[in-house]
């Protein structure tokens, strides 16, 4: 992994009626083209060996994917070291600094493949973990991007970018029009003083993001926006 400083290259704010670090989305350019190419090649090889990509590992929003931990073949240890560096050198300091949270583990960490023939995008959904990350591995495709419903437009990432956002925002993958898009997705288990550890139910009825995030953030850690007041029954 190329050593780079942890300075965000893009920053978006989601207005949900109060301020909290969880309401921010940040992107960092961290990973080298070589690392990204190696992961794509190893993922394709692993999928071929196991008879294809999986499509049924996630009930709410199934992706065409493969678990990261099975890729690498005889070089699996190298990929596990890369993952450990991602955790220690990237996610742990970023989550501590930006979200006042401690990274505990990945609930899931997997390689996703979007193609126009099988799965060009992903429907709007929420993740089970309150913080998620997307790592863009290539750029030789048209369209695509991380779609955050509250922003109303897809976030475009360059090869080697990691985008960290709340998995509880309603979001999806904007469809590609040509080529193949590869991304790594991580669902992050965390510990934080502000986190209620409320669990989302996959079959829960629709509700806006401001209500969902209030369940994640303890009241004493929300800073009310004076310009906008959003009320609910809580």
C-alpha positions as a printed NumPy array, in Angstrom:
array([[  0.   ,   0.   ,   0.   ],
       [  1.294,   3.411,  -0.905],
       [  1.756,   5.515,   2.23 ],
       [ -0.425,   8.619,   2.088],
       [ -1.564,  11.164,   4.666],
       [ -5.093,  10.921,   5.965],
       [ -6.557,  14.16 ,   4.626],
       [-10.037,  14.075,   3.116],
       [-10.285,  15.067,  -0.539],
       [-14.076,  15.494,  -0.456],
       [-16.551,  16.203,   2.314],
       [-20.352,  16.241,   2.171],
       [-22.825,  17.239,   4.901],
       [-26.276,  15.697,   5.262],
       [-28.79 ,  18.064,   6.888],
       [-31.027,  16.025,   9.187],
       [-31.952,  18.861,  11.527],
       [-29.033,  18.446,  13.912],
       [-25.264,  18.288,  13.715],
       [-23.106,  15.268,  14.492],
       [-20.019,  13.737,  12.84 ],
       [-22.187,  10.85 ,  11.633],
       [-24.003,  13.336,   9.364],
       [-20.809,  13.858,   7.323],
       [-19.532,  11.795,   4.409],
       [-15.808,  11.886,   3.696],
       [-13.619,  10.578,   0.911],
       [ -9.849,   9.938,   1.024],
       [ -7.437,   8.962,  -1.722],
       [ -5.407,   6.234,  -0.068],
       [ -4.745,   3.203,  -2.244],
       [ -2.417,   2.652,  -5.199],
       [ -3.485,   1.563,  -8.665],
       [ -1.358,  -1.572,  -8.22 ],
       [ -3.134,  -2.592,  -5.011],
       [ -6.523,  -2.097,  -6.657],
       [ -5.565,  -4.101,  -9.753],
       [ -4.228,  -6.954,  -7.613],
       [ -7.494,  -7.166,  -5.666],
       [ -9.601,  -7.209,  -8.835],
       [ -7.474,  -9.954, -10.42 ],
       [ -7.472, -12.043,  -7.241],
       [-11.229, -11.621,  -6.892],
       [-11.914, -12.782, -10.443],
       [ -9.662, -15.809,  -9.928],
       [-11.361, -16.718,  -6.648],
       [-14.82 , -16.393,  -8.194],
       [-13.811, -18.622, -11.092],
       [-12.468, -21.288,  -8.732],
       [-15.643, -21.384,  -6.678],
       [-17.923, -21.515,  -9.722],
       [-18.925, -17.864,  -9.972],
       [-19.774, -14.787,  -7.953],
       [-22.285, -15.102,  -5.129],
       [-25.612, -13.282,  -5.39 ],
       [-27.476, -14.294,  -2.231],
       [-25.305, -13.362,   0.759],
       [-27.351, -10.267,   1.653],
       [-31.116, -10.425,   2.058],
       [-32.071,  -6.73 ,   1.985],
       [-29.89 ,  -5.584,  -0.929],
       [-28.117,  -8.57 ,  -2.549],
       [-24.969,  -7.828,  -4.529],
       [-22.855,  -9.793,  -6.985],
       [-19.93 , -10.272,  -4.662],
       [-17.289, -12.433,  -3.068],
       [-15.976, -12.317,   0.524],
       [-12.567, -10.665,   0.692],
       [-11.175, -13.34 ,   3.004],
       [-11.364, -16.074,   0.347],
       [ -9.357, -14.247,  -2.31 ],
       [ -5.629, -14.54 ,  -2.891],
       [ -5.074, -18.276,  -3.381],
       [ -1.47 , -19.108,  -2.477],
       [ -0.945, -15.376,  -1.824],
       [ -3.836, -15.141,   0.641],
       [ -1.54 , -14.056,   3.463],
       [ -0.477, -10.984,   1.46 ],
       [ -4.108,  -9.914,   1.044],
       [ -4.799, -10.463,   4.729],
       [ -1.839,  -8.241,   5.584],
       [ -3.267,  -5.587,   3.249],
       [ -6.626,  -5.839,   5.054],
       [ -4.914,  -5.536,   8.444],
       [ -3.075,  -2.417,   7.282],
       [ -6.384,  -0.98 ,   6.079],
       [ -7.818,  -1.507,   9.55 ],
       [ -4.813,  -0.262,  11.549],
       [ -3.525,   2.569,   9.359],
       [ -6.685,   3.842,   7.66 ],
       [-10.001,   2.974,   9.313],
       [ -8.936,   3.034,  12.951],
       [ -7.419,   6.571,  12.878],
       [-10.125,   7.981,  10.575],
       [-13.025,   6.681,  12.66 ],
       [-11.357,   7.871,  15.859],
       [-10.643,  11.355,  14.498],
       [-13.723,  11.997,  12.33 ],
       [-16.432,  10.051,  14.166],
       [-15.089,   9.769,  17.728],
       [-15.518,   6.031,  17.351],
       [-13.386,   2.954,  17.891],
       [-13.191,   0.426,  15.062],
       [-13.94 ,  -3.055,  16.434],
       [-14.27 ,  -5.35 ,  13.424],
       [-15.832,  -5.828,  10.026],
       [-19.354,  -7.206,  10.109],
       [-18.645,  -8.038,   6.473],
       [-15.918,  -7.081,   3.999],
       [-16.446,  -8.083,   0.391],
       [-15.66 ,  -7.376,  -3.258],
       [-18.618,  -6.297,  -5.431],
       [-18.822,  -6.529,  -9.211],
       [-21.299,  -4.381, -11.185],
       [-21.909,  -5.182, -14.862],
       [-24.525,  -4.   , -17.347],
       [-25.432,  -7.624, -18.132],
       [-26.123,  -8.889, -14.604],
       [-26.277,  -6.154, -11.958],
       [-25.568,  -2.566, -13.06 ],
       [-26.507,  -0.971,  -9.72 ],
       [-28.073,  -1.533,  -6.316],
       [-31.433,  -0.43 ,  -4.949],
       [-31.864,   2.11 ,  -2.151],
       [-31.385,   0.482,   1.245],
       [-29.797,   0.84 ,   4.677],
       [-26.903,  -1.239,   5.988],
       [-27.011,  -3.046,   9.306],
       [-23.938,  -1.209,  10.613],
       [-24.038,   2.474,  11.478],
       [-20.782,   3.157,   9.567],
       [-19.866,   1.698,   6.185],
       [-17.093,   2.268,   3.656],
       [-16.739,   1.979,  -0.119],
       [-13.344,   1.527,  -1.776],
       [-13.258,   2.255,  -5.513],
       [-10.942,  -0.179,  -7.344],
       [-11.229,   0.989, -10.962],
       [-12.53 ,   3.755, -13.215],
       [-12.784,   2.158, -16.66 ],
       [-16.599,   2.234, -16.745],
       [-19.353,   4.771, -17.409],
       [-21.918,   5.866, -14.835],
       [-21.883,   4.335, -11.373],
       [-21.157,   5.946,  -8.035],
       [-22.415,   5.86 ,  -4.461],
       [-25.946,   7.266,  -4.409],
       [-27.029,   8.941,  -1.161],
       [-30.767,   9.617,  -1.33 ],
       [-30.588,  12.759,   0.843],
       [-27.984,  14.299,  -1.482],
       [-29.945,  13.447,  -4.604],
       [-26.928,  12.652,  -6.772],
       [-24.263,   9.949,  -6.997],
       [-20.844,  10.478,  -5.434],
       [-18.122,   9.747,  -7.976],
       [-14.912,   8.16 ,  -6.718],
       [-11.518,   7.731,  -8.351],
       [ -9.453,   4.555,  -8.279],
       [ -7.949,   4.201,  -4.811],
       [-10.541,   6.368,  -3.022],
       [-12.241,   5.263,   0.16 ],
       [-15.594,   6.85 ,   1.005],
       [-16.856,   6.554,   4.582],
       [-20.494,   7.245,   5.417],
       [-23.255,   6.172,   7.743],
       [-24.709,   2.888,   6.587],
       [-28.001,   4.101,   8.031],
       [-28.383,   6.751,   5.341],
       [-30.682,   5.519,   2.602],
       [-28.225,   4.808,  -0.193],
       [-27.508,   2.586,  -3.158],
       [-25.207,   2.089,  -6.132],
       [-25.953,   4.265,  -9.162],
       [-26.194,   2.07 , -12.289],
       [-23.274,   1.853, -14.691],
       [-23.878,   2.249, -18.433],
       [-20.838,   0.362, -19.72 ],
       [-17.793,  -1.524, -18.494],
       [-17.4  ,  -3.226, -15.115],
       [-17.246,  -1.478, -11.755],
       [-15.384,  -3.087,  -8.835],
       [-15.68 ,  -1.857,  -5.248],
       [-14.793,  -3.181,  -1.828],
       [-17.544,  -2.733,   0.752],
       [-16.956,  -2.792,   4.497],
       [-19.606,  -2.864,   7.222],
       [-17.874,  -1.506,  10.342],
       [-18.674,  -2.552,  13.898],
       [-17.794,   0.3  ,  16.252],
       [-17.803,   1.429,  19.864],
       [-18.613,   5.072,  20.655],
       [-19.993,   7.065,  23.573],
       [-22.616,   8.62 ,  21.301],
       [-23.832,   5.321,  19.804],
       [-27.042,   3.815,  21.194],
       [-26.324,   0.386,  19.623],
       [-29.87 ,   0.365,  18.345],
       [-30.304,  -2.335,  15.686],
       [-32.089,  -1.802,  12.388],
       [-34.691,  -4.304,  11.285],
       [-34.291,  -5.235,   7.593],
       [-38.068,  -5.376,   7.094],
       [-38.791,  -2.102,   8.928],
       [-41.154,   0.313,   7.118],
       [-39.809,   3.415,   5.414],
       [-38.83 ,   6.393,   7.529],
       [-36.662,   9.444,   6.716],
       [-32.984,   9.567,   7.615],
       [-33.409,  12.088,  10.424],
       [-35.584,   9.666,  12.392],
       [-33.257,   6.744,  11.762],
       [-30.111,   8.622,  12.787],
       [-31.767,   9.876,  15.976],
       [-32.009,   6.254,  17.023],
       [-28.272,   5.839,  16.539],
       [-27.149,   9.021,  18.306],
       [-27.854,   9.682,  21.973],
       [-29.754,  12.964,  22.512],
       [-26.936,  14.633,  24.465],
       [-24.61 ,  14.257,  21.447],
       [-26.918,  15.981,  18.94 ],
       [-26.365,  19.679,  18.246],
       [-29.565,  21.26 ,  17.011],
       [-29.433,  23.293,  13.822],
       [-31.065,  26.627,  14.632],
       [-32.103,  27.187,  11.016],
       [-33.993,  23.932,  10.58 ],
       [-36.15 ,  22.175,  13.117],
       [-37.361,  18.669,  12.362],
       [-39.774,  17.166,  14.835],
       [-40.864,  13.609,  15.409],
       [-42.473,  11.611,  18.166],
       [-39.268,  10.84 ,  20.05 ]])
